[in-house]
Amino acid sequence: MPQHAISGLNRLTRTHKLSAAGVATAGAAALVFALVPGADAGQGKAQATTIENVKPVAFAAVDTAAKTQQATIAKQAAESTAQGKAEAAAKQAAAEKAAKAKAAAVAKAKAEKQRKAQQAASRSAVRTAIPAAAPKPAAAPKPAAAPKPAAAPKPAVKTYPNNLDGWIRQSLDVMAQKGIPGSYNGLYRNIIRESSGNPMSINLWDINAQNGIPSKGLLQVIDPTFKQYHVAGTSWNIYDPVANITAACNYAAAKYGSMDNVNSAY
């Protein structure tokens, strides 16, 4: 057999080989049938029909199995290809992420290095001294304030002893301020006659007492007279020695011209 014929047989597919096998089998069956003795025409015809029906069934089964296997192989190849693409994409994404992280780290390190270099340069730079401010001119001294004139000394407060002498003298000073006449002797004489110098003296037996307005104090003044001739600046208490003397002298000045002119009950 020529060499190219052998090569052609080698290139037959699995499907072709199965078909050839089926043909050979059918031929062998026909030969056996022809050699069997006593085989009648009907039996031979039936066997021939059976053999004829075998051929298409064998070829159909072989063709379906091949197609199923091819589909399975194609599906597996597609799945393998898709998985390979997914793995390649994942690797690519991981590589890109790592590259970005590395680039960011490098940029950060570079920026930090530049910052430190700028700080070092700033510390070592020579700074110009700020000139001191010119001193302000001294303010002109304020003129000394003129001394205030010394205040006139206040007159010393006059004090009086708390006795008959002191009461008479204090009453005479008040009377002098109010323009009421009288002398120390005239006051002293009438006081001794009326009350013996007792500022709490009271007459409960004369006509005034009978009328319900007894005479009271050093110069025995009744209440209506004391109220009418009371001198401002003195007490409103009829038993107060200074108030009693000045009111009685004011009454005597109006009625007799002065307490000095009174020598008896008035």
C-alpha positions as CSV (number, residue, x, y, z in Angstrom):
1,M,0.0,0.0,0.0
2,P,1.3,3.3,-0.9
3,Q,2.6,5.5,2.0
4,H,0.1,8.3,1.5
5,A,-2.7,5.8,1.9
6,I,-1.4,4.8,5.3
7,S,-1.1,8.4,6.3
8,G,-4.7,9.0,5.2
9,L,-5.9,6.1,7.5
10,N,-4.0,7.6,10.4
11,R,-5.9,10.9,9.9
12,L,-9.3,9.2,10.3
13,T,-11.3,10.5,13.2
14,R,-12.8,8.4,16.0
15,T,-16.2,8.7,14.4
16,H,-14.9,7.4,11.0
17,K,-13.2,4.5,12.8
18,L,-16.4,3.6,14.5
19,S,-18.3,3.7,11.3
20,A,-15.8,1.4,9.6
21,A,-16.1,-1.0,12.4
22,G,-19.8,-1.1,12.0
23,V,-19.5,-1.8,8.3
24,A,-17.1,-4.7,8.9
25,T,-19.4,-6.2,11.5
26,A,-22.3,-6.1,9.1
27,G,-20.3,-7.8,6.4
28,A,-19.2,-10.6,8.7
29,A,-22.7,-11.2,9.8
30,A,-23.9,-11.5,6.2
31,L,-21.1,-14.0,5.5
32,V,-22.0,-16.2,8.5
33,F,-25.6,-16.2,7.4
34,A,-24.7,-17.4,3.9
35,L,-22.6,-20.3,5.3
36,V,-25.1,-21.6,7.8
37,P,-26.8,-24.8,6.4
38,G,-30.6,-25.1,6.4
39,A,-31.2,-21.5,6.6
40,D,-34.4,-20.8,4.7
41,A,-35.1,-17.8,2.7
42,G,-37.5,-16.3,5.4
43,Q,-34.9,-16.6,8.2
44,G,-32.3,-15.1,6.1
45,K,-34.5,-12.2,5.2
46,A,-35.3,-11.6,8.8
47,Q,-31.6,-11.7,9.8
48,A,-30.8,-9.4,7.0
49,T,-33.4,-7.0,8.1
50,T,-32.0,-7.1,11.7
51,I,-28.5,-6.4,10.4
52,E,-29.7,-3.6,8.3
53,N,-31.4,-2.0,11.3
54,V,-28.2,-2.2,13.4
55,K,-26.2,0.1,11.2
56,P,-28.1,3.3,11.6
57,V,-28.5,2.8,15.4
58,A,-24.8,2.3,15.9
59,F,-23.9,5.4,13.9
60,A,-26.6,7.5,15.7
61,A,-25.3,6.6,19.2
62,V,-21.7,7.3,18.2
63,D,-22.6,10.7,16.8
64,T,-24.6,11.8,19.9
65,A,-21.8,10.7,22.3
66,A,-19.3,12.6,20.3
67,K,-21.4,15.7,20.2
68,T,-22.0,15.5,24.0
69,Q,-18.3,15.1,24.7
70,Q,-17.5,18.0,22.4
71,A,-20.0,20.2,24.2
72,T,-18.6,19.2,27.6
73,I,-15.1,19.9,26.5
74,A,-16.1,23.3,25.0
75,K,-17.9,24.2,28.3
76,Q,-14.9,23.2,30.4
77,A,-12.7,25.2,28.1
78,A,-14.9,28.2,28.4
79,E,-15.1,27.9,32.2
80,S,-11.3,27.5,32.3
81,T,-10.8,30.6,30.1
82,A,-13.2,32.7,32.2
83,Q,-11.5,31.6,35.5
84,G,-8.2,32.4,34.0
85,K,-9.4,35.8,33.0
86,A,-10.8,36.5,36.5
87,E,-7.6,35.4,38.2
88,A,-5.6,37.5,35.8
89,A,-7.8,40.6,36.5
90,A,-7.5,40.0,40.3
91,K,-3.8,39.8,40.0
92,Q,-3.7,43.0,37.9
93,A,-5.9,44.8,40.4
94,A,-3.7,43.7,43.3
95,A,-0.6,44.7,41.5
96,E,-2.1,48.2,40.7
97,K,-3.2,48.7,44.4
98,A,0.3,47.7,45.6
99,A,1.8,50.1,43.1
100,K,-0.4,52.9,44.3
101,A,0.3,52.2,47.9
102,K,4.0,52.1,47.2
103,A,3.9,55.4,45.2
104,A,1.9,57.1,48.1
105,A,4.5,55.9,50.7
106,V,7.3,57.2,48.5
107,A,5.5,60.6,48.1
108,K,4.9,60.8,51.8
109,A,8.5,60.0,52.7
110,K,9.6,62.6,50.1
111,A,7.3,65.3,51.6
112,E,8.5,64.5,55.1
113,K,12.1,64.7,54.0
114,Q,11.5,68.1,52.4
115,R,9.7,69.4,55.5
116,K,12.6,68.4,57.8
117,A,15.0,70.0,55.4
118,Q,13.0,73.3,55.4
119,Q,12.9,73.2,59.2
120,A,16.6,72.7,59.4
121,A,17.2,75.5,57.0
122,S,14.9,77.8,58.9
123,R,16.7,77.1,62.2
124,S,20.1,77.8,60.7
125,A,19.1,81.0,58.8
126,V,20.4,84.2,60.2
127,R,17.6,86.4,61.5
128,T,17.9,90.2,61.3
129,A,17.7,91.7,64.7
130,I,14.7,94.0,65.2
131,P,15.9,97.5,66.0
132,A,14.9,98.7,69.4
133,A,12.2,101.4,69.5
134,A,13.4,104.9,70.1
135,P,12.8,106.0,73.6
136,K,9.9,108.3,74.1
137,P,10.7,111.8,75.2
138,A,10.1,112.4,78.8
139,A,6.9,114.1,79.5
140,A,7.1,117.7,80.8
141,P,6.6,117.8,84.5
142,K,3.2,119.1,85.5
143,P,3.2,122.4,87.3
144,A,2.7,122.1,91.0
145,A,-0.7,122.9,92.1
146,A,-1.1,126.1,94.0
147,P,-1.5,125.4,97.7
148,K,-5.0,125.7,99.0
149,P,-5.5,128.5,101.5
150,A,-5.7,127.2,105.0
151,A,-9.2,126.8,106.2
152,A,-10.2,129.2,108.9
153,P,-10.1,127.3,112.2
154,K,-13.5,126.4,113.5
155,P,-14.3,128.0,116.8
156,A,-13.9,125.6,119.7
157,V,-17.1,124.3,121.0
158,K,-17.8,125.9,124.3
159,T,-18.5,123.6,127.2
160,Y,-20.3,124.4,130.4
161,P,-20.3,122.6,133.7
162,N,-23.4,120.7,134.6
163,N,-24.4,122.8,137.5
164,L,-26.3,126.1,138.3
165,D,-23.3,128.2,137.2
166,G,-23.0,126.4,133.9
167,W,-26.7,126.5,133.2
168,I,-26.9,130.3,133.8
169,R,-23.8,130.9,131.6
170,Q,-25.1,128.7,128.7
171,S,-28.5,130.4,128.9
172,L,-26.9,133.9,128.7
173,D,-25.0,132.8,125.5
174,V,-28.2,131.6,123.9
175,M,-30.0,134.8,125.0
176,A,-27.2,136.9,123.5
177,Q,-27.6,135.2,120.1
178,K,-31.4,135.7,120.2
179,G,-31.3,139.3,121.5
180,I,-32.9,138.6,124.9
181,P,-31.7,140.9,127.7
182,G,-30.6,139.7,131.1
183,S,-27.6,139.4,133.4
184,Y,-25.9,136.7,135.5
185,N,-27.0,138.4,138.7
186,G,-30.6,138.9,137.7
187,L,-30.9,135.2,136.6
188,Y,-29.2,133.9,139.7
189,R,-31.3,136.0,142.1
190,N,-34.6,135.0,140.7
191,I,-33.6,131.3,140.4
192,I,-32.7,131.1,144.0
193,R,-36.0,132.7,145.0
194,E,-38.2,130.6,142.9
195,S,-36.6,127.1,143.1
196,S,-33.4,127.3,145.3
197,G,-31.5,126.1,142.2
198,N,-33.5,122.7,141.9
199,P,-34.3,122.1,138.2
200,M,-37.0,119.5,139.1
201,S,-38.8,121.9,141.5
202,I,-42.7,122.0,141.1
203,N,-45.3,124.1,142.9
204,L,-48.4,122.1,143.8
205,W,-50.2,124.6,146.1
206,D,-50.5,128.1,144.4
207,I,-53.3,129.3,142.2
208,N,-51.6,127.8,139.1
209,A,-51.6,124.4,140.7
210,Q,-55.2,124.8,141.7
211,N,-55.9,125.5,138.0
212,G,-54.1,122.4,136.9
213,I,-51.0,124.1,135.5
214,P,-48.4,124.1,138.3
215,S,-45.2,126.0,137.9
216,K,-42.1,124.0,137.1
217,G,-38.3,124.2,136.9
218,L,-35.6,126.7,137.9
219,L,-37.7,129.8,137.2
220,Q,-41.1,128.1,137.9
221,V,-42.7,128.5,134.5
222,I,-46.2,127.0,133.7
223,D,-46.6,124.9,130.6
224,P,-48.6,127.4,128.4
225,T,-46.0,130.1,129.0
226,F,-43.1,127.7,128.3
227,K,-44.6,126.7,125.0
228,Q,-45.4,130.3,124.0
229,Y,-41.9,131.7,124.8
230,H,-39.8,128.7,124.0
231,V,-36.5,129.6,122.4
232,A,-35.4,127.8,119.3
233,G,-32.3,125.6,119.7
234,T,-33.2,124.6,123.3
235,S,-35.0,121.5,124.5
236,W,-38.8,121.2,124.6
237,N,-38.5,119.6,128.0
238,I,-39.8,122.2,130.6
239,Y,-37.5,120.7,133.3
240,D,-34.3,121.2,131.1
241,P,-32.4,123.9,133.0
242,V,-31.2,125.9,129.9
243,A,-34.6,125.7,128.2
244,N,-36.4,126.7,131.3
245,I,-34.2,129.7,132.0
246,T,-34.2,131.1,128.4
247,A,-38.0,130.7,128.0
248,A,-38.6,132.5,131.4
249,C,-36.2,135.3,130.5
250,N,-37.9,135.7,127.1
251,Y,-41.3,136.0,128.8
252,A,-39.9,138.5,131.4
253,A,-38.3,140.6,128.6
254,A,-41.7,140.8,126.8
255,K,-43.6,141.7,130.1
256,Y,-41.1,143.5,132.2
257,G,-38.2,144.5,129.9
258,S,-35.7,142.0,131.5
259,M,-35.5,139.3,134.1
260,D,-33.3,141.8,135.9
261,N,-36.5,143.9,136.6
262,V,-38.2,141.0,138.4
263,N,-38.0,140.9,142.1
264,S,-41.0,138.7,143.1
265,A,-43.5,136.4,141.6
266,Y,-44.0,137.3,138.0
